[in-house]
């Protein structure tokens, strides 16, 4: 009987960094998530003047510590995957890179460190750690539904825009001759129509004439009627986007998760799964 070849150090490191199935892998991800939370908290606290004056130096040291940690982690992921470029241009690869850059950019561009709050996006990894990959796939299903319905959404948006232009122009014709009116030009009147149709109602402009108030009521009721249209469009596309139940297996090539149980190749890069 042939003995199985022991895993190399690189393979063991890959399982720790990219997989959450093993105890070490889950421990690594949990530590990483806590580091992300604490680093975002440090950036947020530094924006408070009183805290920055008293603990500014300490917060900078803490921030540089987290930045070095995330930089090492990012480089490690590039080294461990089979296809580094696939990981670099992936969503998580870009987020991981952007979470490191602001600290270095702040040396040349003062104020750039505030962009470090983008690290909060890295908390999306908790779905994998907590066995919630199905929720990630749910998000992908929503995005796919939105993409598939983009043509219909565009037509709907354009139609509402045309209606808003006509409605605003009509309000201008009705209200422009009244003393003390806010409807001094057509663009402002279109703004009022959009605010009314979307039922936002800021209250910074009001109709003064009886006809204007009646038109406003019609616009608001029309807004309630059309607001459900895009929801129906996207929902119809979502019903066509059922993709099955995913696993938490990571691709050794690009590190992406969420493959189907019977998948043999990565859904992103096409690399063979373990």
C-alpha positions as CSV (number, residue, x, y, z in Angstrom):
1,X,0.0,0.0,0.0
2,X,1.4,3.4,-1.0
3,X,1.6,6.0,1.6
4,X,0.2,9.4,0.9
5,X,2.7,12.2,0.4
6,X,2.8,14.4,3.4
7,X,1.6,18.0,2.9
8,X,4.3,20.5,2.2
9,X,4.7,23.6,4.4
10,X,3.1,25.7,1.7
11,X,0.1,23.5,1.6
12,X,-0.3,23.6,5.3
13,X,0.0,27.3,5.4
14,X,-2.6,27.6,2.5
15,X,-5.1,25.6,4.6
16,X,-4.6,27.9,7.6
17,X,-4.9,31.1,5.6
18,X,-7.6,30.2,3.1
19,X,-9.6,27.5,4.8
20,X,-11.8,27.8,7.9
21,X,-12.5,24.1,8.3
22,X,-9.4,23.3,10.4
23,X,-9.0,24.5,14.0
24,X,-5.9,26.5,13.0
25,X,-7.6,28.0,10.0
26,X,-10.6,29.1,12.0
27,X,-8.3,30.5,14.7
28,X,-6.4,32.5,12.1
29,X,-9.6,33.9,10.7
30,X,-11.0,34.8,14.1
31,X,-7.8,36.6,15.0
32,X,-7.8,38.4,11.7
33,X,-11.4,39.5,12.2
34,X,-10.7,40.9,15.6
35,X,-7.7,42.7,14.2
36,X,-9.9,44.3,11.5
37,X,-12.5,45.4,14.1
38,X,-9.8,46.9,16.4
39,X,-8.0,48.7,13.5
40,X,-11.3,50.3,12.3
41,X,-12.1,51.3,15.9
42,X,-8.6,52.9,16.2
43,X,-9.2,54.9,13.0
44,X,-12.6,56.0,14.2
45,X,-11.3,57.1,17.6
46,X,-8.5,59.1,16.0
47,X,-11.1,61.2,14.3
48,X,-12.3,62.5,17.7
49,X,-10.3,65.6,18.5
50,X,-10.2,65.1,22.3
51,X,-9.0,61.5,22.0
52,X,-6.5,62.3,19.2
53,X,-4.9,65.1,21.4
54,X,-4.5,62.7,24.3
55,X,-3.8,59.4,22.7
56,X,-2.7,60.4,19.1
57,X,0.8,58.9,19.3
58,X,-0.5,55.6,20.7
59,X,-3.2,55.3,18.1
60,X,-0.6,55.9,15.3
61,X,1.6,53.1,16.7
62,X,-1.4,50.8,16.9
63,X,-2.4,51.7,13.3
64,X,1.1,51.0,12.0
65,X,1.1,47.6,13.8
66,X,-2.2,46.6,12.2
67,X,-1.0,47.8,8.8
68,X,2.2,45.7,9.0
69,X,0.1,42.7,10.0
70,X,-2.3,43.1,7.1
71,X,0.5,43.7,4.7
72,X,2.2,40.5,5.7
73,X,-1.1,38.7,5.4
74,X,-1.7,40.1,2.0
75,X,1.7,39.1,0.7
76,X,1.2,35.7,2.2
77,X,-2.0,35.2,0.3
78,X,-0.3,36.1,-2.9
79,X,2.6,33.7,-2.3
80,X,0.3,30.8,-1.3
81,X,-2.2,30.8,-4.2
82,X,-1.4,29.0,-7.4
83,X,-2.5,32.0,-9.5
84,X,-1.5,35.2,-7.7
85,X,-2.9,37.5,-10.4
86,X,-6.4,35.9,-10.0
87,X,-6.3,36.7,-6.3
88,X,-4.9,40.2,-6.8
89,X,-7.7,41.3,-9.1
90,X,-10.5,39.5,-7.2
91,X,-12.9,41.4,-4.9
92,X,-11.2,40.3,-1.7
93,X,-7.7,40.8,-3.2
94,X,-8.5,44.4,-4.0
95,X,-10.1,45.0,-0.6
96,X,-7.1,43.5,1.1
97,X,-4.8,45.7,-0.9
98,X,-6.8,48.9,-0.2
99,X,-6.8,48.1,3.5
100,X,-3.0,48.4,3.6
101,X,-2.4,51.3,1.2
102,X,-3.9,54.3,3.2
103,X,-1.3,54.1,5.9
104,X,1.5,54.3,3.4
105,X,-0.2,57.0,1.3
106,X,-0.7,59.1,4.5
107,X,3.1,59.6,4.5
108,X,2.8,61.5,1.2
109,X,-0.9,62.7,1.4
110,X,-1.9,63.9,4.8
111,X,-5.5,62.8,5.6
112,X,-5.3,59.6,3.5
113,X,-5.3,57.5,6.6
114,X,-9.0,58.2,7.1
115,X,-9.6,55.8,4.1
116,X,-8.5,52.9,6.4
117,X,-12.1,52.5,7.4
118,X,-12.4,50.5,4.2
119,X,-11.0,47.6,6.2
120,X,-14.6,47.1,7.5
121,X,-15.3,45.4,4.2
122,X,-12.9,42.7,5.2
123,X,-15.4,41.6,7.8
124,X,-17.2,39.9,5.0
125,X,-14.8,37.0,5.7
126,X,-16.8,36.3,8.8
127,X,-19.4,34.6,6.7
128,X,-16.9,31.9,5.9
129,X,-15.7,31.6,9.5
130,X,-19.2,31.2,10.9
131,X,-20.3,28.7,8.2
132,X,-22.5,31.4,6.6
133,X,-21.2,30.9,3.0
134,X,-24.8,30.5,2.0
135,X,-25.4,34.1,2.9
136,X,-22.5,35.1,0.7
137,X,-24.0,33.1,-2.1
138,X,-27.3,34.9,-1.4
139,X,-25.6,38.2,-1.9
140,X,-24.2,36.9,-5.2
141,X,-27.6,35.9,-6.2
142,X,-28.9,39.4,-5.5
143,X,-26.1,40.9,-7.5
144,X,-26.7,38.5,-10.4
145,X,-30.4,39.5,-10.4
146,X,-29.5,43.1,-10.4
147,X,-27.2,42.7,-13.3
148,X,-29.7,40.6,-15.3
149,X,-32.4,43.2,-14.8
150,X,-30.2,46.3,-15.5
151,X,-31.7,46.9,-19.0
152,X,-35.2,46.9,-17.6
153,X,-34.1,49.0,-14.6
154,X,-32.6,51.5,-17.0
155,X,-35.7,51.8,-19.1
156,X,-37.7,52.3,-15.9
157,X,-35.3,54.9,-14.6
158,X,-35.4,56.8,-17.9
159,X,-39.2,56.7,-17.9
160,X,-39.4,58.1,-14.4
161,X,-36.9,60.8,-15.3
162,X,-38.9,61.9,-18.3
163,X,-42.0,62.0,-16.2
164,X,-40.2,64.1,-13.6
165,X,-39.1,66.6,-16.2
166,X,-42.7,66.9,-17.5
167,X,-44.0,67.2,-14.0
168,X,-41.5,69.8,-12.9
169,X,-42.1,71.8,-16.0
170,X,-45.9,71.7,-15.3
171,X,-45.3,72.9,-11.7
172,X,-43.2,75.8,-13.0
173,X,-45.9,76.9,-15.3
174,X,-48.5,76.8,-12.5
175,X,-46.4,78.3,-9.7
176,X,-43.9,80.6,-11.3
177,X,-46.2,83.6,-11.4
178,X,-47.2,83.5,-7.7
179,X,-45.6,86.0,-5.3
180,X,-43.1,84.4,-2.9
181,X,-42.8,81.2,-5.0
182,X,-39.9,78.8,-4.8
183,X,-40.4,77.7,-8.4
184,X,-38.2,80.3,-10.0
185,X,-36.9,78.1,-12.8
186,X,-37.5,74.7,-14.4
187,X,-34.5,72.8,-12.9
188,X,-35.6,73.7,-9.4
189,X,-39.2,72.6,-10.3
190,X,-37.9,69.3,-11.6
191,X,-36.0,68.8,-8.3
192,X,-39.3,69.4,-6.5
193,X,-41.1,66.9,-8.8
194,X,-38.4,64.2,-8.1
195,X,-38.6,64.8,-4.4
196,X,-42.4,64.5,-4.5
197,X,-42.5,61.4,-6.8
198,X,-40.0,59.5,-4.6
199,X,-42.1,60.5,-1.6
200,X,-39.0,61.9,0.2
201,X,-40.6,65.3,0.9
202,X,-37.8,67.5,2.2
203,X,-40.2,70.4,2.8
204,X,-37.8,73.0,1.5
205,X,-40.3,73.9,-1.3
206,X,-44.1,73.9,-1.1
207,X,-46.8,74.7,-3.7
208,X,-48.7,77.8,-3.0
209,X,-51.6,77.5,-5.5
210,X,-54.5,75.1,-5.3
211,X,-53.6,73.6,-8.6
212,X,-50.0,73.2,-7.5
213,X,-51.1,71.4,-4.4
214,X,-53.4,69.1,-6.4
215,X,-50.5,68.2,-8.7
216,X,-48.2,67.5,-5.8
217,X,-50.8,65.1,-4.4
218,X,-50.9,63.3,-7.8
219,X,-47.1,63.1,-7.9
220,X,-46.9,61.6,-4.5
221,X,-49.6,59.0,-5.2
222,X,-47.9,58.2,-8.5
223,X,-44.7,57.7,-6.7
224,X,-46.3,55.1,-4.4
225,X,-47.7,53.3,-7.5
226,X,-44.4,53.1,-9.4
227,X,-42.0,52.5,-6.5
228,X,-42.9,48.7,-6.5
229,X,-42.0,48.4,-10.2
230,X,-38.2,47.9,-9.8
231,X,-38.8,45.6,-6.9
232,X,-40.9,43.3,-9.2
233,X,-38.3,43.5,-11.9
234,X,-35.5,42.4,-9.7
235,X,-37.5,39.8,-7.9
236,X,-38.5,38.1,-11.2
237,X,-34.8,37.9,-12.1
238,X,-33.9,36.5,-8.7
239,X,-36.3,33.6,-9.1
240,X,-34.2,32.6,-12.2
241,X,-30.9,32.8,-10.3
242,X,-31.1,29.9,-7.9
243,X,-27.7,28.4,-7.8
244,X,-27.9,25.6,-5.3
245,X,-26.3,25.1,-1.9
246,X,-22.6,26.1,-1.8
247,X,-19.7,24.8,0.4
248,X,-17.0,26.7,2.2
249,X,-14.2,25.1,0.1
250,X,-11.6,27.6,-1.1
251,X,-10.0,27.5,-4.5
252,X,-6.2,26.8,-4.3
253,X,-5.7,29.0,-7.3
254,X,-7.4,32.2,-6.4
255,X,-8.8,31.6,-2.9
256,X,-12.5,32.3,-3.8
257,X,-15.2,30.4,-1.8
258,X,-18.7,29.3,-2.3
259,X,-18.4,26.4,-4.7
260,X,-21.2,23.8,-5.2
261,X,-20.7,20.5,-3.4
262,X,-20.1,18.6,-6.7
263,X,-17.9,21.3,-8.3
264,X,-14.6,20.0,-9.6
265,X,-13.3,23.3,-10.9
266,X,-13.2,26.9,-9.5
267,X,-16.2,29.0,-10.6
268,X,-13.9,32.0,-11.0
269,X,-10.5,31.0,-12.3
270,X,-11.3,27.4,-13.6
271,X,-8.5,25.9,-11.5
272,X,-9.0,22.3,-10.3
273,X,-10.4,22.0,-6.7
274,X,-8.9,19.7,-4.1
